[in-house]
Amino acid sequence: MISIDRTRTPADLLNKANRLFDLSAGKIQSLDRGWLPSGGAPVFTVKGQYTQRGWTEWTEGFVYGAALLQFDATGDRAFLDLGRERTVTRMAPHLTHVGVHDHGFNNVSTYGALWRLAHEQRYDATEWEIAFYELALKVSGAVQARRWTALPGGGFIHSFNGAHSLFVDTMRSLRALALSHALGHRLVDEQDAQVSLLSRLLQHARATATHNIFYGRTAAPYDVRGRTAHESLFNAANGTYRGPSTQQGYSPFSTWTRGLAWAMLGFAEQLEWLAAIPGDEVNEAGDPDARNVMLDAARATCDFYIDTAACADGIPYWDTGAPGLSALGDWGSAPADPFNDREPVDSSAATIAAQGLLRFSRVLGALGEDGARYEQAGLRVLDTLFDDAGPYLSTDDNHQGLILHSVYHWPNGWDHVPEGARTPRGESSQWGDYHAREAAVYVRRLALDEPYLAFFGPAFARPASASQASAGEPSGLPTFRPSVLPPFRP
């Protein structure tokens, strides 16, 4: 359980966030110099050097997105140029990748970041450049939405495992559908069927909230409020739910903490998004109760992280049911120990969860509720991760990773275990490093009273109230329209 040892504000973390970006710059440059794209996207470090692990190329967008976040935080144009050039020349295959559920990771982190920064007027982008990013985002959202399994009354974007598989991770990939819809796009399917991307977004979120989140409503011992299942399995022929599963967790009946974190951030971010669009759009998309469904899921998962999944310092072990935890005694009441030989911690889950907690606190504040519990928990997590004294912030210039003690796929044995140890430690991952940078940008903007960081535009100040959104009133957010372009000149 996270121990709130003192009251924190975003300003209290400003120096630590700045220090993180001081360290980050050299690590981005080191990876760019030493990585050959022909070998596949870098995934995690081994002995401090990023390596590739063939599964899917879901981490490439984090590599270039990291450079764009570095520019966002520091204004160093070299990182904008790096992120922009690499996005334009290397990311196109991800836009039309029909075999994955990762479009929000790869494409919103790159094309989406460039689009957002241009609209924030952080750099001079021509109308045609912005239109290029908009076209990329339109295509990505529609391609992602086409990877669809129908359920009675709904459906979901299925994982790379196949039409039977719903991953909790995909909640954060819904950003691709949100942006594509916001830019006026739709999916055109067989026989010119017109498919609303907002409808598919809402249906996927409801399926995840229904099947991958537990609410403690039954007597089953695994039905603990806020628990998540990494994967839900269905009969793809008729849409019948068959049961929970996992790929990277210990068991279908325990909680893989990075999957929990994806749910926390994914639901909180989509609640912000729904508050930014007119309420009649949600009603017309066929799910007027979508906000309440997502609110319940976000609250339950955030509560579970604070009360059960995380240690006192805000960092979780890789799975709440990992068998070796029993040997660590009352592990939830102590700081996480990344050097123990029983079970690894997963700092990457913490980098994702922290932002989910902070965003959810603001969602509640806009609804007139007290979100301080979630804000303080999120700041506590970041305070631990960004501490220059360790053990998570990588201050070694020779280590390409930024946040240490991340875990990728412990059941498959993919994580590096140093000689003399029994558990992985001391290594970093692309998603952990990326989300640490993103959380640092987020908290810096709060501390400096800069525009609120949202994937869908620069004018966002706070979520609209539920009554305002349901009435379709303006919320102070950007109105999404495709760019009006001058005549093209080659």
Buried (B, 14 or more C-beta within 10 A) or exposed (E): BBBBEEEBEBEBBBEBBBBBBEBBBEBBBBBBEEBEBEEBBBBBBBEBBBBBBEBBBBBBBBBBBBBBBBBBBBEBEBBBEBBBEBBBEBBEEBBEBEEBBBBBBBBBBBBBBBBBBBBBEBBEBEEEBBBBBBBBBBBBBBBBBBBBBBBEEBBBBBBBBEBBBBBBBBBBBBBBBBBBBBBEBBBEEEEEEEBBBBBBBBBBBBBBBBBBBBBEEEEEEBEBBBBBBBBBBBEBEEBEBEEBBBBBBBBBBBBBBBBBBBBBBBBBBBBBBBBBBBBEBBBEBBBBEBBEBBBBBBBBBBBBBBBBBBBBBBBBBBBBBBEBBEEBEEBBEEBBBBEBBBBBBBBBBBBBBBBBBBBBBBBBBBBEEEBEBBBBBBBBBBBBBBBEEEBBBBEEEEBBBBBBBBBBBBBEEBBBBEEEBEBBBBBBBBBBBBBBBBBBBBBBBBBEEEBBBBBBBBBBEBBBBBEBBBEBEEBEBBEBEBBEEEEEEE
